[in-house]
């Protein structure tokens, strides 16, 4: 993990427009016969996500200073808690892929920032869980309820 963390004083990104996009892990070559060949291009598949923040005046000041001073105007990797299908608010190593948009005034006193952020490692279920633990993944809600609600207290 990167040594720089997203400031704990700032809110997590909003859900509006939140969608993770994965880079294609393969290369496709069209042949003159009409067929195509495909091969794996790389094993570490980067992903990106479009993020939005709605910040107060004070939070906007902290955000812009953190961007400029801590992550060298967005060039450095940092740790950010993101929601993915793998779990809720897990930390991922990220960096800005372009300069953020904003601040845009929203309402009387809020500022909206929008940015495209690269996630270094594609959020994936660990291979062992996929190979031998799929039934536990699919039944996680039931297991959680059994452990926390139905299990007798000791």
Phi, psi and omega in degrees: 000152177292158181272351182259130179253148170298138184302129180295338181284347183262150179289159175289160179301154180283163179280336182302124178074009184283114179208130180270133178242128179262141173290150179290127181275001182230160176248135180245129179243118178282132180263160181293340179281353183100343177278174179220152174248143177231144176213155179290130181271321180199162183262335178264098186271113177286153177233162176223158180215139176270122184244151175227140174237144172243111191238151172284174178303311182296317179296322178297321177297316179295316180302310183293323178292319177299315179300315184286314189267314186280319183249027173049060181054040174087001184279336186266156175285149177213163179265129182222134177281120180233150174270127177224170176299341180287331181176172182271130175042065173260151181279134177231149176279124187226164168206155179288133177268348176201168179296139179293157174263140180117178010282138176246126183291129179236123182066216183274323191210032178239152181237130178259131174241140177231137181208148172264125185239135177269134175259124187298315184242129180301128178292111182225149171297135178303145186303319179298321178294324177292315185288317186236356184237022183300322181295330177287324178294313181293331180259017185301322180296318180292316179298317180299316179296318180297319182287324187261337184246317187265340184292131180293142178284145181273000000 
